[in-house]
């Protein structure tokens, strides 16, 4: 195996791990948080459905929560994987 291919392998594994954790953990969590925020707003009669800015804000907060958790999951998986390789 050439040295250039060998040196890029950890980067490819890390990229696939982060991408996979975003698909498996981040996006479903983002959707669940968005639905929770919207349902909570409806429960308290805040009428946020009419305000497009509020919907964007709720979506942004849900996105940040989902990506943050997905990053933590990917870090955990990479740490477990790197211990088994060594």
Biotite code that builds the C-alpha atoms (Angstrom):
import biotite.structure as struc

atoms = struc.array([
    struc.Atom([0.000, 0.000, 0.000], chain_id="A", res_id=1, res_name="UNK", atom_name="CA", element="C"),
    struc.Atom([1.369, 3.423, -0.858], chain_id="A", res_id=2, res_name="UNK", atom_name="CA", element="C"),
    struc.Atom([2.182, 5.863, 1.933], chain_id="A", res_id=3, res_name="UNK", atom_name="CA", element="C"),
    struc.Atom([-0.238, 8.507, 0.645], chain_id="A", res_id=4, res_name="UNK", atom_name="CA", element="C"),
    struc.Atom([-3.160, 6.091, 0.841], chain_id="A", res_id=5, res_name="UNK", atom_name="CA", element="C"),
    struc.Atom([-2.093, 4.911, 4.277], chain_id="A", res_id=6, res_name="UNK", atom_name="CA", element="C"),
    struc.Atom([-1.822, 8.453, 5.644], chain_id="A", res_id=7, res_name="UNK", atom_name="CA", element="C"),
    struc.Atom([-5.343, 9.368, 4.453], chain_id="A", res_id=8, res_name="UNK", atom_name="CA", element="C"),
    struc.Atom([-7.030, 6.345, 5.985], chain_id="A", res_id=9, res_name="UNK", atom_name="CA", element="C"),
    struc.Atom([-7.580, 7.853, 9.493], chain_id="A", res_id=10, res_name="UNK", atom_name="CA", element="C"),
    struc.Atom([-9.110, 10.956, 7.913], chain_id="A", res_id=11, res_name="UNK", atom_name="CA", element="C"),
    struc.Atom([-11.478, 8.849, 5.839], chain_id="A", res_id=12, res_name="UNK", atom_name="CA", element="C"),
    struc.Atom([-12.489, 6.771, 8.840], chain_id="A", res_id=13, res_name="UNK", atom_name="CA", element="C"),
    struc.Atom([-13.116, 9.901, 10.913], chain_id="A", res_id=14, res_name="UNK", atom_name="CA", element="C"),
    struc.Atom([-15.152, 11.487, 8.120], chain_id="A", res_id=15, res_name="UNK", atom_name="CA", element="C"),
    struc.Atom([-17.298, 8.401, 7.654], chain_id="A", res_id=16, res_name="UNK", atom_name="CA", element="C"),
    struc.Atom([-17.815, 8.115, 11.401], chain_id="A", res_id=17, res_name="UNK", atom_name="CA", element="C"),
    struc.Atom([-18.967, 11.724, 11.729], chain_id="A", res_id=18, res_name="UNK", atom_name="CA", element="C"),
    struc.Atom([-21.197, 11.446, 8.648], chain_id="A", res_id=19, res_name="UNK", atom_name="CA", element="C"),
    struc.Atom([-22.718, 8.218, 9.925], chain_id="A", res_id=20, res_name="UNK", atom_name="CA", element="C"),
    struc.Atom([-23.382, 9.620, 13.373], chain_id="A", res_id=21, res_name="UNK", atom_name="CA", element="C"),
    struc.Atom([-25.083, 12.661, 11.860], chain_id="A", res_id=22, res_name="UNK", atom_name="CA", element="C"),
    struc.Atom([-27.334, 10.426, 9.755], chain_id="A", res_id=23, res_name="UNK", atom_name="CA", element="C"),
    struc.Atom([-28.082, 7.895, 12.479], chain_id="A", res_id=24, res_name="UNK", atom_name="CA", element="C"),
    struc.Atom([-28.199, 10.129, 15.573], chain_id="A", res_id=25, res_name="UNK", atom_name="CA", element="C"),
    struc.Atom([-28.146, 13.805, 14.622], chain_id="A", res_id=26, res_name="UNK", atom_name="CA", element="C"),
    struc.Atom([-30.959, 14.097, 12.092], chain_id="A", res_id=27, res_name="UNK", atom_name="CA", element="C"),
    struc.Atom([-33.537, 12.004, 13.999], chain_id="A", res_id=28, res_name="UNK", atom_name="CA", element="C"),
    struc.Atom([-32.711, 13.883, 17.202], chain_id="A", res_id=29, res_name="UNK", atom_name="CA", element="C"),
    struc.Atom([-32.994, 17.198, 15.369], chain_id="A", res_id=30, res_name="UNK", atom_name="CA", element="C"),
    struc.Atom([-36.429, 16.226, 14.061], chain_id="A", res_id=31, res_name="UNK", atom_name="CA", element="C"),
    struc.Atom([-37.575, 15.066, 17.499], chain_id="A", res_id=32, res_name="UNK", atom_name="CA", element="C"),
    struc.Atom([-36.371, 18.276, 19.153], chain_id="A", res_id=33, res_name="UNK", atom_name="CA", element="C"),
    struc.Atom([-38.079, 20.424, 16.519], chain_id="A", res_id=34, res_name="UNK", atom_name="CA", element="C"),
    struc.Atom([-41.363, 18.568, 16.989], chain_id="A", res_id=35, res_name="UNK", atom_name="CA", element="C"),
    struc.Atom([-40.988, 18.900, 20.761], chain_id="A", res_id=36, res_name="UNK", atom_name="CA", element="C"),
    struc.Atom([-40.354, 22.656, 20.523], chain_id="A", res_id=37, res_name="UNK", atom_name="CA", element="C"),
    struc.Atom([-43.297, 23.215, 18.183], chain_id="A", res_id=38, res_name="UNK", atom_name="CA", element="C"),
    struc.Atom([-45.640, 21.060, 20.270], chain_id="A", res_id=39, res_name="UNK", atom_name="CA", element="C"),
    struc.Atom([-44.568, 22.895, 23.421], chain_id="A", res_id=40, res_name="UNK", atom_name="CA", element="C"),
    struc.Atom([-45.244, 26.226, 21.736], chain_id="A", res_id=41, res_name="UNK", atom_name="CA", element="C"),
    struc.Atom([-48.690, 25.019, 20.662], chain_id="A", res_id=42, res_name="UNK", atom_name="CA", element="C"),
    struc.Atom([-49.374, 23.726, 24.178], chain_id="A", res_id=43, res_name="UNK", atom_name="CA", element="C"),
    struc.Atom([-48.666, 27.160, 25.668], chain_id="A", res_id=44, res_name="UNK", atom_name="CA", element="C"),
    struc.Atom([-50.684, 28.899, 22.910], chain_id="A", res_id=45, res_name="UNK", atom_name="CA", element="C"),
    struc.Atom([-47.689, 30.896, 21.705], chain_id="A", res_id=46, res_name="UNK", atom_name="CA", element="C"),
    struc.Atom([-48.934, 30.803, 18.076], chain_id="A", res_id=47, res_name="UNK", atom_name="CA", element="C"),
    struc.Atom([-45.429, 30.472, 16.660], chain_id="A", res_id=48, res_name="UNK", atom_name="CA", element="C"),
    struc.Atom([-46.746, 28.778, 13.544], chain_id="A", res_id=49, res_name="UNK", atom_name="CA", element="C"),
    struc.Atom([-47.605, 32.131, 12.010], chain_id="A", res_id=50, res_name="UNK", atom_name="CA", element="C"),
    struc.Atom([-44.146, 33.614, 12.534], chain_id="A", res_id=51, res_name="UNK", atom_name="CA", element="C"),
    struc.Atom([-41.603, 32.325, 10.048], chain_id="A", res_id=52, res_name="UNK", atom_name="CA", element="C"),
    struc.Atom([-38.729, 33.779, 12.085], chain_id="A", res_id=53, res_name="UNK", atom_name="CA", element="C"),
    struc.Atom([-39.700, 31.715, 15.136], chain_id="A", res_id=54, res_name="UNK", atom_name="CA", element="C"),
    struc.Atom([-39.804, 28.547, 13.062], chain_id="A", res_id=55, res_name="UNK", atom_name="CA", element="C"),
    struc.Atom([-36.311, 29.234, 11.734], chain_id="A", res_id=56, res_name="UNK", atom_name="CA", element="C"),
    struc.Atom([-35.076, 29.917, 15.273], chain_id="A", res_id=57, res_name="UNK", atom_name="CA", element="C"),
    struc.Atom([-36.559, 26.667, 16.589], chain_id="A", res_id=58, res_name="UNK", atom_name="CA", element="C"),
    struc.Atom([-35.080, 24.751, 13.671], chain_id="A", res_id=59, res_name="UNK", atom_name="CA", element="C"),
    struc.Atom([-31.652, 26.311, 14.297], chain_id="A", res_id=60, res_name="UNK", atom_name="CA", element="C"),
    struc.Atom([-31.716, 25.356, 17.981], chain_id="A", res_id=61, res_name="UNK", atom_name="CA", element="C"),
    struc.Atom([-32.806, 21.810, 17.123], chain_id="A", res_id=62, res_name="UNK", atom_name="CA", element="C"),
    struc.Atom([-30.017, 21.613, 14.517], chain_id="A", res_id=63, res_name="UNK", atom_name="CA", element="C"),
    struc.Atom([-27.377, 22.712, 17.028], chain_id="A", res_id=64, res_name="UNK", atom_name="CA", element="C"),
    struc.Atom([-28.567, 20.160, 19.579], chain_id="A", res_id=65, res_name="UNK", atom_name="CA", element="C"),
    struc.Atom([-28.612, 17.350, 17.001], chain_id="A", res_id=66, res_name="UNK", atom_name="CA", element="C"),
    struc.Atom([-25.170, 18.134, 15.604], chain_id="A", res_id=67, res_name="UNK", atom_name="CA", element="C"),
    struc.Atom([-23.679, 18.526, 19.075], chain_id="A", res_id=68, res_name="UNK", atom_name="CA", element="C"),
    struc.Atom([-24.937, 15.117, 20.185], chain_id="A", res_id=69, res_name="UNK", atom_name="CA", element="C"),
    struc.Atom([-23.848, 13.525, 16.897], chain_id="A", res_id=70, res_name="UNK", atom_name="CA", element="C"),
    struc.Atom([-20.350, 14.942, 17.386], chain_id="A", res_id=71, res_name="UNK", atom_name="CA", element="C"),
    struc.Atom([-20.149, 13.518, 20.883], chain_id="A", res_id=72, res_name="UNK", atom_name="CA", element="C"),
    struc.Atom([-21.294, 10.098, 19.631], chain_id="A", res_id=73, res_name="UNK", atom_name="CA", element="C"),
    struc.Atom([-18.716, 10.161, 16.826], chain_id="A", res_id=74, res_name="UNK", atom_name="CA", element="C"),
    struc.Atom([-15.940, 11.109, 19.268], chain_id="A", res_id=75, res_name="UNK", atom_name="CA", element="C"),
    struc.Atom([-16.945, 8.230, 21.536], chain_id="A", res_id=76, res_name="UNK", atom_name="CA", element="C"),
    struc.Atom([-16.963, 5.762, 18.628], chain_id="A", res_id=77, res_name="UNK", atom_name="CA", element="C"),
    struc.Atom([-13.585, 6.978, 17.361], chain_id="A", res_id=78, res_name="UNK", atom_name="CA", element="C"),
    struc.Atom([-12.045, 6.671, 20.830], chain_id="A", res_id=79, res_name="UNK", atom_name="CA", element="C"),
    struc.Atom([-13.357, 3.115, 21.161], chain_id="A", res_id=80, res_name="UNK", atom_name="CA", element="C"),
    struc.Atom([-12.129, 2.253, 17.660], chain_id="A", res_id=81, res_name="UNK", atom_name="CA", element="C"),
    struc.Atom([-8.668, 3.736, 18.179], chain_id="A", res_id=82, res_name="UNK", atom_name="CA", element="C"),
    struc.Atom([-8.179, 1.771, 21.429], chain_id="A", res_id=83, res_name="UNK", atom_name="CA", element="C"),
    struc.Atom([-8.940, -1.511, 19.644], chain_id="A", res_id=84, res_name="UNK", atom_name="CA", element="C"),
    struc.Atom([-6.493, -0.764, 16.825], chain_id="A", res_id=85, res_name="UNK", atom_name="CA", element="C"),
    struc.Atom([-3.570, 0.023, 19.139], chain_id="A", res_id=86, res_name="UNK", atom_name="CA", element="C"),
])
